[in-house]
Amino acid sequence: MLSISSCAPTVWHVKRSWLKNLYKKMAGGANAGNRNELWRHLSRLVACHPGDVDEEQVERMVARELDMFLERWDKVPAAAEFIKYFRKEWSAKTKMWMKALRWGTYDQC
């Protein structure tokens, strides 16, 4: 029997963590517009890796999109706390979450 901790994260885990922290770190109605736009940009980051290209191409595509994402949101004071979290928890783990996103929600452990 596999424990949950022995499983690789799935799309659901990755997106759930991003969304949970997005609402936590950009709380309040005044941040709703920025929060929604940031979520759309994260969604583009998730969508930028088609399954029919090789791993190196996917890595380059994700790196390029990640750079654009961070460059855009580093300039928005309301997003500073979320971007700090994202850099710490996710930026260095791109291969891990890319795999989860590439293989989809139903990735087997």
Backbone bond lengths (Angstrom), bond angles and torsions (degrees), N, CA, C in turn:
res aa  C-N    CA-C-N  psi(-1)  N-CA   C-N-CA  omega(-1)  CA-C   N-CA-C  phi
1 M - - - 1.460 - - 1.528 109.04 -
2 L 1.317 116.21 130.69 1.454 121.47 -179.44 1.518 110.66 -89.54
3 S 1.302 115.66 139.35 1.457 118.78 173.48 1.522 108.33 -87.63
4 I 1.303 115.93 158.59 1.454 119.96 -179.93 1.523 110.51 -60.85
5 S 1.316 117.43 -34.84 1.458 120.10 -178.27 1.520 112.94 -67.53
6 S 1.340 117.67 -18.16 1.456 119.84 -179.97 1.529 112.16 -89.17
7 C 1.295 117.58 -4.33 1.460 122.17 -179.07 1.526 110.57 -91.42
8 A 1.308 115.40 146.94 1.457 120.04 173.36 1.528 107.93 -71.58
9 P 1.326 117.25 148.85 1.466 118.61 178.21 1.523 110.62 -65.14
10 T 1.303 115.41 149.40 1.456 121.36 178.14 1.527 108.70 -105.29
11 V 1.308 115.93 174.86 1.470 120.90 175.90 1.521 109.71 -52.19
12 W 1.306 116.18 -43.22 1.456 121.14 -178.22 1.526 110.54 -59.25
13 H 1.322 117.82 -45.50 1.464 121.37 179.54 1.524 111.70 -61.50
14 V 1.324 115.60 -46.79 1.462 120.39 -177.34 1.527 110.30 -63.60
15 K 1.324 116.86 -53.33 1.464 120.22 -176.81 1.525 111.59 -65.98
16 R 1.316 117.01 -35.65 1.471 121.04 178.12 1.526 109.99 -62.13
17 S 1.316 116.74 -45.03 1.458 120.71 179.36 1.527 110.86 -63.49
18 W 1.327 116.44 -44.96 1.462 119.82 179.03 1.523 110.99 -60.32
19 L 1.324 116.60 -47.97 1.462 120.54 -176.40 1.527 111.39 -67.21
20 K 1.322 117.19 -43.38 1.463 121.45 178.85 1.531 110.35 -57.65
21 N 1.309 116.74 -46.97 1.455 120.37 -178.71 1.518 112.35 -74.00
22 L 1.306 117.16 -30.20 1.457 120.46 176.16 1.527 109.88 -61.79
23 Y 1.332 117.35 -46.72 1.465 120.81 179.41 1.521 111.63 -70.06
24 K 1.315 117.31 -34.45 1.460 121.18 179.18 1.521 111.26 -69.23
25 K 1.307 117.47 -43.16 1.455 121.88 -172.44 1.527 113.35 -91.63
26 M 1.316 116.90 -12.45 1.463 120.98 175.80 1.527 109.32 -128.02
27 A 1.328 115.44 49.33 1.465 121.45 -176.61 1.527 110.44 -70.24
28 G 1.307 113.90 158.37 1.460 119.88 174.01 1.515 113.12 100.21
29 G 1.293 114.77 149.07 1.451 121.76 -178.57 1.511 114.17 -63.84
30 A 1.345 117.09 -29.18 1.457 120.27 -179.57 1.523 111.75 -65.69
31 N 1.307 116.98 -23.99 1.467 121.49 -179.47 1.524 113.55 -95.16
32 A 1.319 117.32 0.53 1.468 120.49 -173.94 1.529 112.59 -57.13
33 G 1.309 118.03 -44.45 1.465 120.64 -179.06 1.518 111.88 -63.28
34 N 1.337 116.26 -48.63 1.462 119.99 177.65 1.522 111.42 -63.20
35 R 1.324 116.07 -41.44 1.473 120.88 -179.56 1.533 110.38 -61.34
36 N 1.323 117.04 -44.76 1.464 120.56 -179.90 1.533 111.14 -65.66
37 E 1.333 116.25 -41.19 1.466 119.53 179.00 1.531 110.92 -66.71
38 L 1.339 116.68 -40.47 1.458 120.38 178.50 1.536 109.88 -62.79
39 W 1.325 116.97 -42.17 1.474 120.55 178.54 1.535 111.00 -62.25
40 R 1.325 117.03 -40.24 1.474 120.04 176.97 1.532 110.39 -62.31
41 H 1.333 116.60 -39.62 1.462 120.03 178.94 1.529 110.29 -67.17
42 L 1.335 117.42 -40.61 1.472 120.12 175.00 1.527 110.46 -61.33
43 S 1.305 116.65 -38.38 1.471 120.55 178.87 1.521 111.18 -64.20
44 R 1.338 117.65 -36.88 1.465 120.64 174.87 1.522 110.66 -65.29
45 L 1.320 115.97 -37.67 1.462 120.95 177.39 1.527 109.88 -60.38
46 V 1.308 116.09 -41.78 1.464 121.85 178.79 1.529 110.73 -66.86
47 A 1.331 116.82 -36.37 1.463 120.86 -174.31 1.517 113.81 -84.65
48 C 1.337 118.69 -2.19 1.460 119.67 -172.05 1.522 113.54 -87.41
49 H 1.299 117.85 15.51 1.472 119.24 -178.22 1.527 111.37 -127.79
50 P 1.314 116.96 82.88 1.467 119.68 178.06 1.518 110.41 -64.16
51 G 1.301 116.49 145.95 1.460 121.23 -176.47 1.517 115.05 -74.65
52 D 1.324 119.06 -10.37 1.461 120.61 -174.79 1.528 113.61 -96.70
53 V 1.342 118.24 13.00 1.462 120.98 176.44 1.521 109.46 -114.81
54 D 1.335 115.96 160.14 1.455 118.02 -177.01 1.531 111.60 -73.72
55 E 1.314 114.82 164.83 1.465 122.49 -174.42 1.531 112.98 -57.24
56 E 1.325 117.61 -41.04 1.465 120.45 -179.51 1.526 111.66 -64.36
57 Q 1.325 116.40 -40.39 1.469 119.80 177.25 1.520 110.39 -63.92
58 V 1.314 116.08 -42.14 1.464 120.54 179.17 1.523 109.56 -61.42
59 E 1.317 117.34 -45.64 1.466 120.92 179.93 1.524 111.44 -60.15
60 R 1.324 116.86 -42.00 1.470 120.29 178.93 1.530 110.74 -65.82
61 M 1.324 116.25 -42.56 1.463 120.07 179.93 1.526 110.70 -62.61
62 V 1.318 116.27 -45.65 1.463 120.45 -179.08 1.527 110.17 -66.84
63 A 1.328 117.87 -42.14 1.468 120.96 178.81 1.518 110.94 -60.25
64 R 1.322 116.76 -42.89 1.470 121.12 178.99 1.535 110.47 -63.85
65 E 1.317 116.54 -46.93 1.464 120.27 179.89 1.528 110.97 -65.79
66 L 1.330 117.01 -38.67 1.468 121.23 178.36 1.528 110.53 -63.64
67 D 1.331 117.31 -42.35 1.463 120.86 177.37 1.531 110.79 -60.72
68 M 1.324 116.88 -44.23 1.469 120.56 178.93 1.527 110.48 -63.71
69 F 1.330 116.00 -41.73 1.463 121.08 178.79 1.528 110.67 -59.25
70 L 1.329 116.42 -51.57 1.462 120.36 -177.27 1.526 111.61 -67.01
71 E 1.324 117.22 -39.36 1.460 120.72 178.03 1.527 110.75 -61.29
72 R 1.310 115.98 -43.56 1.472 120.92 179.98 1.522 111.49 -65.07
73 W 1.316 118.14 -47.18 1.456 121.10 -171.01 1.521 113.98 -87.96
74 D 1.316 118.05 -14.76 1.468 120.23 173.15 1.521 111.05 -63.26
75 K 1.311 116.96 -24.52 1.466 122.58 -176.34 1.533 113.47 -87.14
76 V 1.322 117.48 -2.97 1.470 121.07 -175.23 1.531 109.15 -107.87
77 P 1.335 117.37 107.56 1.467 120.24 -177.27 1.531 114.01 -55.63
78 A 1.322 117.36 -36.33 1.467 120.60 -178.89 1.532 112.23 -64.91
79 A 1.328 116.81 -22.03 1.463 120.94 -178.24 1.530 112.91 -97.89
80 A 1.319 118.12 0.68 1.468 122.29 -172.72 1.528 112.92 -55.50
81 E 1.318 117.50 -45.15 1.467 120.17 -177.77 1.526 111.18 -67.23
82 F 1.322 117.25 -40.54 1.468 119.43 178.02 1.525 110.69 -66.96
83 I 1.316 118.15 -42.64 1.466 121.36 -179.46 1.524 110.12 -64.14
84 K 1.312 117.54 -38.08 1.469 120.80 175.97 1.537 109.64 -60.67
85 Y 1.335 116.63 -46.93 1.473 121.65 176.46 1.527 110.40 -60.12
86 F 1.329 117.64 -46.96 1.457 121.68 -176.26 1.528 110.65 -62.49
87 R 1.310 116.33 -43.58 1.478 120.00 178.19 1.527 110.77 -61.34
88 K 1.326 116.34 -44.50 1.466 120.99 -176.83 1.529 112.12 -68.86
89 E 1.324 116.78 -45.33 1.465 120.73 -171.68 1.521 114.99 -93.37
90 W 1.330 118.56 -26.67 1.462 119.53 -169.61 1.525 115.67 -124.74
91 S 1.308 119.12 -31.82 1.466 120.40 -175.55 1.518 112.91 -58.15
92 A 1.316 116.89 -42.05 1.468 120.53 -178.75 1.531 112.58 -80.18
93 K 1.306 117.25 -6.83 1.465 121.68 -176.59 1.524 111.83 -110.10
94 T 1.318 117.00 30.21 1.461 118.76 -174.00 1.523 112.57 -59.23
95 K 1.319 118.59 -38.46 1.463 119.39 -179.52 1.521 111.27 -62.95
96 M 1.333 117.15 -38.78 1.464 120.71 179.79 1.524 110.77 -64.19
97 W 1.349 116.85 -52.09 1.463 116.65 -176.44 1.516 112.22 -76.68
98 M 1.336 117.46 -25.01 1.468 119.00 173.71 1.520 110.37 -62.17
99 K 1.325 116.36 -41.96 1.464 119.79 179.33 1.527 110.05 -62.49
100 A 1.318 115.83 -45.50 1.470 119.32 179.07 1.524 110.57 -60.07
101 L 1.318 116.72 -43.64 1.456 120.43 -177.85 1.521 111.87 -72.79
102 R 1.319 115.95 -35.41 1.468 119.71 -178.78 1.526 111.64 -68.04
103 W 1.307 116.38 -42.47 1.473 119.51 -174.94 1.524 112.63 -87.83
104 G 1.307 117.98 -10.01 1.453 120.30 173.55 1.512 113.52 87.93
105 T 1.293 113.42 175.10 1.447 122.53 -175.12 1.520 113.37 -60.48
106 Y 1.290 117.93 -29.77 1.459 120.27 -172.14 1.519 113.20 -96.37
107 D 1.336 116.60 25.94 1.467 121.52 176.24 1.530 108.71 -55.90
108 Q 1.296 116.60 133.34 1.465 121.11 179.59 1.510 110.98 -85.11
109 C 1.316 116.41 146.78 1.465 122.08 178.50 1.517 109.09 -77.40
